[in-house]
Amino acid sequence: MSELIAPQTTVLVLSFNEAPNLARCLDRLDWAPRILLVDSGSTDETLEIAGRYANVEVVHRPFDSFASQCNFGLGLIETPWVLSLDADYELSESLVSEIQSLREGTARGYSAAFIYRIHGKPLRGTLYPARTVLYRRQAARYRDEGHGHRVTVAGEVGSLAAPLYHDDRKPLLRWVDSQKRYAQIEADHLLASPKEALSRVDRLRLKAWPAPLLVFFYTLLWKGAFLDGWAGWYYTLQRLIAECLIALTLIDRRLAK
């Protein structure tokens, strides 16, 4: 019988001032032999929280990009498998059970879909795509893509049936500051990339004006956010603000020319 994957897995987590989120993430990882936390200079209680968990090892690296942080972490891992998480992710109980029961097969990676939460309240739908989170270390490499990052896995990628929770509880003003930075990076990416290399969504973003309008109605109506009460409106307005900042950045740069 093939070997179980979980005992051969190191968990990789990036952190920077994640005190409002980290404990919820780590609480669901007591089954992991080792959690590698790559911290980029936290000044809140993040490191104190990490120190409460016997299976957590903290390493420090100044932040330059998400892909660089992840690739640095991969270089410090020796196990065949890696579970890569953001500090605001939380494994569902069913996902923990699924990972613990996984055995070696033909797949070189596994993706998971998300249930998005706003202060603990789950939403019916989200714009957050499924992400490859569990993969063979030697088959994986990260690359930056706009303000985010993506892992490329050489080989078959299967799908996990159980969901991951995304629940970022950091202060709202910190989110706004992050989106201002992300808008600059995203505009750089959109303007520097050949149009044929952009996704359909990114080509709409490049036009500037359609994206904010489309994302508002798509999130509110098509994804059913209006059925989720204040949490749904909160998420919809977050998505609208993020797209407006990207659009304004693009228009500003065109006018500056």
C-alpha positions in Angstrom: 0.0 0.0 0.0 1.3 3.5 -0.8 2.5 5.8 1.9 0.4 8.4 3.6 1.3 12.0 2.5 0.6 13.9 5.8 3.6 12.5 7.8 5.8 13.5 4.9 4.5 17.1 4.8 6.0 20.4 6.0 3.6 23.3 6.3 4.9 26.6 4.9 3.3 29.9 6.2 4.3 33.5 5.4 3.7 36.1 8.1 3.9 39.8 8.8 2.0 41.2 11.7 -0.6 38.4 11.6 -1.5 38.3 15.3 -5.3 38.6 14.5 -5.1 35.5 12.3 -2.2 33.2 13.2 -3.6 31.2 16.1 -6.7 30.1 14.1 -4.4 28.9 11.3 -2.0 27.0 13.5 -4.7 25.4 15.7 -5.7 23.2 12.8 -2.1 22.1 12.1 -1.3 20.1 15.2 -1.0 16.9 13.0 1.9 18.4 11.0 5.5 17.3 12.0 6.9 20.8 11.2 5.5 24.2 10.4 8.0 26.6 8.8 7.0 30.2 9.4 8.8 32.7 7.2 8.4 36.0 8.9 9.3 39.4 7.3 9.7 41.6 10.4 6.6 41.3 12.5 6.3 43.9 15.3 3.0 42.7 16.9 2.4 39.5 18.8 2.9 37.2 15.8 6.2 35.7 17.0 4.9 35.3 20.5 1.9 33.4 19.2 4.1 31.2 17.0 6.3 30.4 20.0 3.3 28.7 21.7 3.3 25.8 19.2 6.0 23.1 19.5 5.9 22.2 15.8 6.5 25.8 14.6 10.0 26.9 13.5 10.4 30.6 12.7 12.9 32.0 10.1 13.3 35.6 9.2 13.7 37.2 5.8 13.1 40.8 4.7 10.1 40.9 2.3 10.7 41.6 -1.4 8.0 39.6 -3.1 5.6 36.8 -2.2 7.2 34.4 -4.7 10.7 35.1 -3.4 9.5 34.5 0.2 7.9 31.2 -0.8 10.8 30.0 -2.9 13.1 30.8 0.0 11.0 28.7 2.3 11.0 25.8 -0.1 14.8 25.9 0.0 14.6 25.2 3.8 12.3 22.2 3.5 13.5 18.6 3.0 10.2 16.6 3.2 8.7 15.4 -0.1 5.5 17.3 0.4 4.6 20.9 1.3 1.3 22.4 2.4 1.5 26.1 1.6 -0.9 28.4 3.5 -1.4 32.1 4.2 -1.7 33.1 7.8 -5.3 34.0 7.3 -6.2 30.5 6.0 -7.8 27.9 8.3 -8.2 24.3 7.4 -11.8 22.9 7.8 -12.1 19.8 10.0 -13.1 17.9 6.9 -10.0 19.1 5.0 -7.7 18.0 7.9 -9.3 14.5 7.7 -8.9 14.4 3.9 -5.2 15.4 4.0 -4.5 12.9 6.7 -6.1 10.1 4.6 -4.3 11.0 1.4 -1.8 8.4 0.0 0.9 8.7 -2.6 -0.5 8.5 -6.2 0.0 10.0 -9.6 -0.8 13.5 -8.5 2.1 15.9 -7.8 -0.2 18.5 -6.3 -3.7 19.2 -4.9 -5.8 22.3 -5.1 -8.5 23.4 -2.6 -11.5 25.7 -3.0 -12.3 28.4 -0.5 -15.1 29.5 1.7 -14.6 33.2 2.3 -15.5 34.5 5.8 -16.0 38.0 7.0 -15.3 38.1 10.7 -16.2 34.5 10.9 -19.4 34.7 8.8 -19.2 32.5 5.7 -20.2 33.9 2.4 -22.2 32.1 -0.3 -19.8 33.0 -3.0 -16.4 34.6 -3.5 -14.1 35.8 -6.2 -11.2 34.0 -4.6 -10.1 31.2 -6.9 -9.1 27.7 -5.9 -5.4 27.4 -5.1 -2.8 24.7 -5.3 -1.8 24.3 -1.7 -0.4 20.8 -1.3 2.3 19.7 -3.6 5.6 17.8 -4.1 8.4 20.1 -3.1 10.7 19.2 -6.0 7.9 19.7 -8.6 7.0 23.2 -7.4 8.2 26.7 -8.1 6.6 30.1 -7.3 6.4 33.1 -9.6 5.0 36.6 -9.0 1.8 37.5 -10.9 0.8 41.1 -10.3 0.5 41.8 -6.6 0.0 38.1 -5.9 1.9 34.9 -6.5 1.2 31.5 -8.1 2.9 28.1 -7.7 3.6 26.0 -10.8 3.6 22.3 -10.3 5.2 20.0 -12.9 2.8 17.2 -13.2 -0.8 16.3 -12.4 -2.7 18.5 -10.0 -5.8 16.9 -8.3 -8.6 18.6 -6.4 -9.3 18.3 -2.7 -13.0 17.9 -1.9 -13.1 19.7 1.4 -12.7 23.5 1.6 -10.2 26.0 3.1 -11.5 29.0 5.0 -10.2 32.5 4.2 -10.8 34.8 7.1 -8.6 37.9 7.4 -9.4 39.8 10.6 -6.6 42.4 10.5 -7.8 46.0 10.9 -9.7 47.5 7.9 -7.3 50.5 7.6 -4.4 48.1 7.2 -6.4 46.4 4.3 -6.9 49.8 2.7 -3.1 50.5 2.9 -2.3 47.1 1.4 -4.7 47.7 -1.5 -3.0 51.0 -2.3 0.3 49.2 -2.7 -1.3 46.3 -4.6 -2.9 48.7 -7.0 0.5 50.1 -8.0 2.0 46.6 -8.5 -1.1 45.4 -10.4 -0.9 48.4 -12.7 2.8 47.7 -13.4 1.9 44.1 -14.3 -1.0 45.1 -16.6 0.9 47.8 -18.4 4.1 45.7 -18.8 2.5 42.5 -20.0 1.6 41.8 -23.7 -2.2 41.9 -24.1 -2.3 38.4 -25.5 -0.6 37.1 -22.3 -3.3 38.7 -20.0 -6.4 36.8 -18.9 -9.8 38.0 -20.0 -10.3 39.6 -16.5 -7.0 41.4 -16.7 -7.8 42.7 -20.2 -10.9 44.2 -18.7 -8.9 45.7 -15.9 -6.5 47.3 -18.4 -9.4 49.2 -19.9 -9.8 50.7 -16.4 -13.5 51.8 -16.4 -15.4 48.5 -16.9 -13.8 46.4 -14.1 -15.2 48.3 -11.0 -18.7 48.3 -12.4 -18.6 44.7 -13.4 -17.1 43.4 -10.2 -19.7 45.3 -8.1 -22.7 43.7 -9.8 -21.0 40.3 -10.3 -20.2 40.0 -6.6 -23.4 41.5 -5.3 -25.9 39.7 -7.6 -24.3 36.8 -9.4 -22.3 35.6 -6.4 -25.2 36.3 -4.1 -23.5 38.6 -1.7 -26.7 40.6 -1.2 -28.1 37.4 0.6 -25.3 37.5 3.2 -26.4 40.7 4.9 -23.7 43.2 6.1 -20.9 40.7 5.5 -22.0 40.4 1.9 -22.0 44.2 1.5 -18.7 44.5 3.2 -17.1 42.0 0.8 -18.7 43.6 -2.2 -17.5 47.1 -1.3 -14.0 45.7 -0.6 -13.9 44.3 -4.1 -15.2 47.5 -5.5 -12.6 49.6 -3.7 -9.8 47.3 -4.8 -10.8 47.5 -8.5 -11.4 51.3 -8.3 -7.8 51.8 -6.9 -6.4 49.8 -9.8 -8.5 51.7 -12.4 -7.5 55.1 -10.9 -3.9 54.1 -10.9 -4.1 53.1 -14.6 -6.0 56.3 -15.6 -3.6 58.5 -13.5 -0.6 57.0 -15.4 -2.2 57.6 -18.8 -3.1 61.2 -17.9 0.5 61.8 -16.7 1.8 60.9 -20.1 
